[in-house]
């Protein structure tokens, strides 16, 4: 588990530094501040953040919209446009890049927090599945799950999840040192996990096969916990892998 990482791309340093202070107070990590398209690309290539704050009106040959296009083409991570005002032509051009959210200057910490939450929600996979409202406290994006903890989002790599337990419309996500509760059905969540690593052992359990320590007739052992294993699932598991044969 790690804090959500943010890159700030803003050519007014006072605004950028204020934004960094707000983000850090909210519990997020800032990977860097870039004042131009070129600087932003260098930072993105060195350390990929989870989200980028992009000033639309960057000074120089390449604008924030140019950077947004490159982010979409090369990095495929969510970004938030920052702006004080835009003419109609700029608005139409910005919309084509499909930003995850917008943030209007001047702004306060709560506006920044709301923009990030909207961006994660808009980027999250499977939000409209099963015709139900998305969980405002958890968002699955690419290979990571972003879960709200102490009023900010933390990042959990999917590969670090040990197993998942269903309880009605909620799931308990078990990692090495912590547990997280999110709103989702087991079926919906399973459909968004890598098939090669995760396996449903029981109507209420999904396990990460990389952490299975042992297999018995009615359970698999993970973290010294006996996770239930149904008869049909056991047969499927034995067919799928030779490690337990």
C-alpha positions in Angstrom: 0.0 0.0 0.0 1.2 3.5 -0.9 -0.1 7.0 -1.1 -1.6 8.2 -4.4 1.2 9.9 -6.4 0.5 13.2 -8.2 2.5 15.2 -10.8 1.9 18.9 -10.9 2.3 20.7 -14.3 1.9 24.4 -13.7 4.1 27.3 -14.9 3.2 29.6 -12.0 5.4 28.4 -9.3 3.5 30.0 -6.4 0.3 28.2 -7.5 2.3 24.9 -8.0 3.8 25.1 -4.5 0.5 25.9 -2.9 -1.0 22.9 -4.7 1.9 20.7 -3.5 1.3 21.8 0.1 -2.5 21.1 -0.2 -1.9 17.7 -1.7 0.6 16.7 1.0 -1.8 17.9 3.7 -4.5 15.7 2.1 -2.2 12.7 2.4 -1.0 12.5 -1.2 2.6 12.3 -2.5 3.9 14.8 -5.1 6.3 13.2 -7.6 7.4 16.5 -9.0 6.6 20.0 -10.3 7.0 20.7 -14.0 6.7 24.2 -15.5 6.6 23.0 -19.2 5.6 20.2 -21.5 9.3 19.0 -21.8 9.8 18.9 -18.0 6.6 17.0 -17.5 7.6 14.4 -20.1 10.9 13.9 -18.4 9.3 13.3 -15.0 6.6 11.0 -16.5 9.3 8.9 -18.0 11.3 8.7 -14.8 8.5 8.0 -12.4 4.9 7.4 -13.5 2.4 9.0 -11.1 -1.1 7.9 -10.5 -2.7 11.2 -11.7 -1.5 14.5 -13.3 -2.6 18.0 -12.6 -2.2 19.9 -15.9 -2.5 23.7 -16.4 -4.2 24.1 -19.8 -2.5 27.4 -20.5 1.2 26.3 -20.2 3.6 28.9 -21.6 5.7 27.7 -24.5 5.2 26.0 -27.8 3.3 23.0 -26.3 0.3 23.7 -24.2 -1.4 21.6 -21.5 -3.7 20.2 -24.2 -0.6 19.0 -26.1 0.6 17.3 -22.9 -2.9 15.7 -22.4 -2.7 14.2 -25.8 0.7 12.7 -25.1 -0.5 11.4 -21.7 -3.3 9.6 -23.5 -1.0 8.2 -26.2 2.0 7.2 -24.2 1.1 6.9 -20.5 -2.6 6.2 -20.2 -3.1 7.7 -16.7 -5.9 10.1 -15.6 -5.3 13.8 -15.7 -7.1 16.9 -14.3 -7.1 20.1 -16.2 -6.4 23.3 -14.2 -7.6 26.6 -15.6 -8.7 30.1 -14.6 -10.7 30.8 -17.8 -11.1 29.3 -21.2 -12.6 30.6 -24.5 -15.0 28.4 -26.4 -12.4 27.1 -28.8 -10.1 26.1 -26.0 -12.9 24.3 -24.2 -13.9 22.3 -27.3 -10.2 21.4 -27.9 -9.7 20.4 -24.2 -12.8 18.2 -24.2 -11.4 16.1 -27.1 -8.6 14.9 -24.8 -11.2 13.5 -22.3 -9.8 14.8 -19.0 -10.9 12.9 -15.9 -11.9 16.2 -14.2 -11.5 20.0 -14.1 -10.2 22.3 -11.4 -10.9 26.1 -11.6 -8.5 28.7 -10.2 -8.5 29.9 -7.5 -9.2 26.8 -5.5 -9.0 25.5 -2.0 -7.9 22.1 -0.6 -11.5 20.7 -0.6 -11.8 21.6 -4.3 -8.6 19.8 -5.1 -9.7 16.8 -3.1 -13.1 16.7 -4.9 -11.4 17.0 -8.3 -9.2 14.0 -7.6 -12.2 12.0 -6.3 -14.1 12.8 -9.4 -11.1 11.9 -11.6 -10.7 8.5 -10.0 -14.4 7.8 -10.3 -14.5 8.8 -13.9 -11.5 6.6 -14.7 -12.4 3.6 -12.6 -13.2 0.4 -14.6 -16.6 -1.3 -14.5 -18.5 1.6 -12.8 -21.7 1.0 -14.7 -21.7 -2.8 -14.4 -24.7 -4.4 -12.7 -26.7 -1.1 -12.9 -25.5 0.0 -9.5 -24.0 3.1 -8.0 -20.1 3.0 -7.9 -18.3 2.8 -4.6 -17.1 6.3 -3.7 -14.5 4.8 -1.5 -12.8 2.5 -4.0 -11.7 2.7 -7.6 -10.1 0.0 -9.8 -7.7 1.6 -12.4 -5.4 -0.6 -14.5 -3.4 -2.7 -12.1 -4.3 -0.9 -8.9 -7.1 -0.4 -6.5 -7.5 3.0 -5.0 -9.2 2.8 -1.6 -10.2 5.7 0.7 -8.5 5.6 4.1 -8.5 8.4 6.6 -10.2 10.8 4.1 -7.7 10.3 1.3 -7.0 7.6 -1.3 -4.2 5.0 -0.9 -3.0 2.7 -3.7 -3.1 -1.1 -3.5 -1.4 -3.1 -6.2 -3.8 -5.8 -7.4 -0.9 -8.3 -7.2 -0.5 -7.5 -3.5 -4.0 -8.6 -2.6 -4.0 -12.0 -0.8 -7.6 -12.9 -0.9 -11.1 -11.3 -1.0 -14.1 -12.2 1.1 -17.7 -11.3 0.2 -20.3 -10.1 2.7 -23.5 -9.2 0.9 -22.8 -6.2 -1.4 -19.4 -5.5 0.3 -16.0 -7.1 -0.1 -13.2 -7.4 2.4 -9.9 -7.0 0.7 -7.1 -8.8 2.6 -3.5 -7.7 2.1 -0.4 -8.6 4.1 -0.8 -6.1 6.9 -4.3 -4.5 6.4 -7.9 -5.1 5.4 -10.1 -2.8 3.4 -13.9 -2.8 3.0 -15.3 -1.8 -0.4 -18.8 -1.9 -2.0 -19.0 -4.4 -4.8 -20.2 -7.9 -5.6 -17.7 -10.8 -5.9 -18.8 -11.5 -9.4 -18.3 -7.9 -10.5 -14.9 -7.6 -8.9 -13.7 -11.0 -10.2 -14.5 -9.9 -13.8 -12.0 -7.1 -13.4 -9.1 -9.2 -12.0 -6.3 -10.9 -14.0 -7.6 -14.4 -14.6 -4.1 -15.9 -14.5 -3.6 -14.9 -10.8 -7.0 -15.0 -9.2 -9.4 -17.9 -8.6 -12.8 -18.1 -7.0 -12.6 -21.0 -4.5 -16.0 -20.6 -3.0 -19.2 -18.5 -3.6 -17.8 -16.0 -1.1 -14.1 -16.1 -1.7 -11.5 -15.2 -4.3 -7.8 -16.0 -3.7 -4.6 -14.8 -5.3 -3.0 -18.1 -6.4 0.5 -16.6 -5.9 0.0 -16.6 -2.2 -1.6 -20.1 -1.7 0.6 -22.0 0.7 -1.2 -25.3 0.8 -4.3 -27.1 -0.5 -6.6 -29.5 1.3 -9.9 -31.1 0.4 -12.0 -28.2 1.6 -9.7 -25.2 2.0 -6.6 -23.4 0.7 -4.1 -21.9 3.1 -3.1 -18.2 2.8 -1.4 -16.2 5.6 -2.2 -19.2 7.9 -5.9 -18.6 7.2 -8.0 -21.5 5.9 -10.0 -20.0 3.0 -13.0 -22.2 2.0 -12.7 -24.4 -1.1 -15.8 -26.0 -2.6 -15.6 -29.4 -4.2 -16.2 -28.2 -7.7 -13.7 -25.4 -7.3 -11.1 -27.8 -6.1 -11.5 -30.0 -9.2 -11.2 -26.9 -11.4 -8.2 -25.7 -9.5 -6.4 -29.0 -9.9 -7.1 -29.1 -13.6 -5.8 -25.6 -14.0 -2.5 -26.0 -12.3 -0.1 -28.8 -11.7 1.5 -27.2 -8.6 -0.9 -29.0 -6.3 -1.2 -32.4 -8.1 
